[in-house]
Amino acid sequence: MHLSIDDLLSVRDGEASAEAAAHAASCPECAAELERLRVVRKELAAFPEEAPDRDLWPTVRAAASARRQLRRWVRAGWALAAAALLFTVVMGVRGGVEAWREAQLARRTRALVAESQKLEYALRSLEGDSRVMKGRTAGTICQIQDRIALIDVQLGRTGPDRAASLDELKLWQERVQLLDALVNVQATRTAYVGL
């Protein structure tokens, strides 16, 4: 039985067992194959060491780096586009909500103005009576009218051209409450005097 190629290579490199080395020395076929392996090794070692005309690694590395950089820029571009879109959506929603709130505020303010006008009309219809009234009733009516006059001054400062504000809405709400109270005082006085 002859040595395998691995055993022959081990013998050639001086790493074989004593038994394999003894067999290679005594067997003419294994000795010939061992000699052929030694010649191949010498011939391979005799080849000149060749290097490429130019080193391609820097070019490959630069191209890979450029692709990575491009991917980063693309990701950054998409991130910026997404952020811009999100900002646009948020601002659009915010603007829409603000417009809706302003419309609601304007509608409520208009309703309070109409209610105020209706109460003023009712008040004018009740003020026709020129009979004598109690001092306490006259004082209450005077206080309410003074507060209404103060509110009217504050409403005059806001101006008719300005958009309705929350402060203006509160002033109109207070004015309607005061007019309602004034109408109630006048109606009670008229009912009481008429008895």
C-alpha positions as CSV (number, residue, x, y, z in Angstrom):
1,M,0.0,0.0,0.0
2,H,1.3,3.4,-1.0
3,L,1.3,6.7,0.9
4,S,-1.5,9.2,0.2
5,I,-0.7,12.6,-1.2
6,D,-1.2,14.1,2.2
7,D,1.3,11.7,3.8
8,L,3.8,12.4,0.9
9,L,3.4,16.2,1.5
10,S,4.0,15.6,5.2
11,V,7.2,13.6,4.4
12,R,8.4,16.3,2.0
13,D,7.8,19.0,4.7
14,G,9.5,16.9,7.4
15,E,6.3,16.5,9.4
16,A,5.5,12.9,8.8
17,S,5.6,10.0,11.2
18,A,8.6,7.8,11.3
19,E,6.7,4.9,9.7
20,A,5.6,7.1,6.7
21,A,9.1,8.4,6.2
22,A,10.5,4.8,6.3
23,H,7.9,3.7,3.7
24,A,8.7,6.6,1.4
25,A,12.4,5.7,1.6
26,S,11.8,2.0,0.9
27,C,9.1,2.3,-1.8
28,P,10.3,3.3,-5.3
29,E,6.9,4.6,-6.4
30,C,6.4,6.7,-3.3
31,A,10.0,8.0,-3.5
32,A,9.4,9.0,-7.2
33,E,6.2,10.8,-6.3
34,L,7.9,12.5,-3.4
35,E,10.7,13.6,-5.7
36,R,8.2,15.0,-8.2
37,L,6.5,17.0,-5.4
38,R,9.9,18.4,-4.4
39,V,10.6,19.5,-8.0
40,V,7.1,21.1,-8.3
41,R,7.8,23.1,-5.2
42,K,11.2,24.3,-6.5
43,E,9.6,25.3,-9.8
44,L,6.9,27.2,-8.1
45,A,9.4,29.0,-5.9
46,A,11.4,29.9,-9.0
47,F,8.5,31.9,-10.5
48,P,9.1,35.6,-10.3
49,E,6.8,37.4,-7.9
50,E,4.5,39.6,-10.0
51,A,2.4,42.5,-8.9
52,P,-0.3,44.2,-10.9
53,D,0.7,47.3,-13.0
54,R,-1.3,49.4,-10.7
55,D,-3.0,48.8,-7.3
56,L,-6.7,48.7,-7.7
57,W,-7.5,48.7,-4.0
58,P,-7.5,52.5,-3.6
59,T,-9.9,52.8,-6.5
60,V,-12.2,50.1,-5.1
61,R,-12.1,51.7,-1.7
62,A,-12.8,55.2,-3.0
63,A,-15.8,53.9,-5.1
64,A,-17.2,52.1,-2.0
65,S,-16.7,55.2,0.1
66,A,-18.4,57.3,-2.6
67,R,-21.4,54.9,-2.7
68,R,-21.7,55.0,1.1
69,Q,-21.5,58.8,1.1
70,L,-24.2,58.9,-1.6
71,R,-26.4,56.6,0.4
72,R,-26.0,58.9,3.4
73,W,-26.9,61.9,1.3
74,V,-30.0,60.1,-0.1
75,R,-31.1,59.1,3.4
76,A,-30.5,62.6,4.7
77,G,-32.5,64.0,1.7
78,W,-35.4,61.6,2.5
79,A,-35.2,62.5,6.2
80,L,-35.3,66.2,5.3
81,A,-38.2,65.7,2.9
82,A,-40.1,63.7,5.5
83,A,-39.4,66.4,8.1
84,A,-40.6,69.1,5.7
85,L,-43.7,67.2,4.9
86,L,-44.4,66.7,8.5
87,F,-43.9,70.4,9.2
88,T,-46.2,71.3,6.3
89,V,-48.9,68.9,7.5
90,V,-48.6,70.1,11.1
91,M,-48.8,73.8,10.0
92,G,-51.7,73.0,7.7
93,V,-53.6,71.2,10.4
94,R,-52.8,73.9,12.9
95,G,-53.9,76.6,10.4
96,G,-57.1,74.7,9.7
97,V,-57.8,74.3,13.4
98,E,-57.1,78.0,14.1
99,A,-59.3,79.0,11.2
100,W,-62.1,76.8,12.5
101,R,-61.7,78.3,16.0
102,E,-61.8,81.8,14.6
103,A,-64.9,80.9,12.6
104,Q,-66.5,79.5,15.7
105,L,-65.5,82.5,17.8
106,A,-66.9,84.9,15.1
107,R,-70.1,82.9,14.9
108,R,-70.6,83.0,18.7
109,T,-69.7,86.7,18.8
110,R,-72.3,87.4,16.0
111,A,-74.9,85.5,18.0
112,L,-74.1,87.5,21.1
113,V,-74.3,90.8,19.2
114,A,-77.8,89.7,17.9
115,E,-78.9,88.7,21.4
116,S,-77.6,92.1,22.7
117,Q,-79.6,94.0,20.0
118,K,-82.7,91.9,20.8
119,L,-82.4,92.7,24.6
120,E,-81.8,96.4,23.8
121,Y,-85.0,96.4,21.8
122,A,-86.9,94.7,24.7
123,L,-85.4,97.2,27.1
124,R,-86.5,100.2,25.0
125,S,-90.1,98.8,25.0
126,L,-90.0,98.6,28.8
127,E,-88.4,102.0,29.5
128,G,-91.4,104.0,28.4
129,D,-92.9,104.0,31.8
130,S,-91.9,107.3,33.6
131,R,-93.4,106.4,37.0
132,V,-91.4,106.8,40.2
133,M,-89.2,103.9,41.3
134,K,-87.6,102.8,44.5
135,G,-84.1,104.1,45.2
136,R,-82.6,100.6,45.4
137,T,-84.1,99.7,42.0
138,A,-82.8,103.0,40.5
139,G,-79.3,102.3,42.0
140,T,-79.3,98.7,40.6
141,I,-80.3,100.0,37.2
142,C,-77.7,102.7,37.3
143,Q,-74.9,100.2,38.3
144,I,-75.9,97.9,35.5
145,Q,-76.0,100.7,32.9
146,D,-72.6,102.0,34.1
147,R,-71.1,98.5,33.7
148,I,-72.7,98.2,30.2
149,A,-71.2,101.6,29.3
150,L,-67.8,100.5,30.5
151,I,-68.1,97.3,28.4
152,D,-69.1,99.4,25.4
153,V,-66.0,101.5,25.8
154,Q,-63.8,98.4,25.8
155,L,-65.7,97.0,22.8
156,G,-65.1,100.3,21.0
157,R,-61.4,99.9,21.5
158,T,-61.4,96.6,19.6
159,G,-62.8,98.1,16.5
160,P,-65.3,96.6,14.0
161,D,-62.6,95.6,11.5
162,R,-60.7,93.3,13.8
163,A,-61.3,89.6,13.9
164,A,-63.3,88.3,16.9
165,S,-61.1,87.5,19.9
166,L,-61.7,85.5,23.0
167,D,-61.6,88.8,25.1
168,E,-64.2,90.4,22.8
169,L,-66.4,87.3,23.1
170,K,-66.2,87.5,26.9
171,L,-67.1,91.2,26.8
172,W,-70.1,90.4,24.6
173,Q,-71.1,87.6,26.9
174,E,-70.9,90.0,29.9
175,R,-72.9,92.7,28.0
176,V,-75.7,90.2,27.2
177,Q,-75.8,89.0,30.8
178,L,-76.0,92.6,32.0
179,L,-78.7,93.6,29.5
180,D,-80.7,90.5,30.5
181,A,-80.4,91.5,34.1
182,L,-81.5,95.0,33.2
183,V,-84.5,93.8,31.2
184,N,-85.4,91.6,34.2
185,V,-85.2,94.5,36.6
186,Q,-87.2,96.8,34.3
187,A,-89.8,94.0,33.6
188,T,-90.2,93.3,37.4
189,R,-90.5,97.1,38.1
190,T,-93.1,97.5,35.4
191,A,-95.1,94.5,36.6
192,Y,-94.9,95.7,40.2
193,V,-95.8,99.3,39.3
194,G,-98.6,98.1,37.1
195,L,-100.4,96.3,39.9
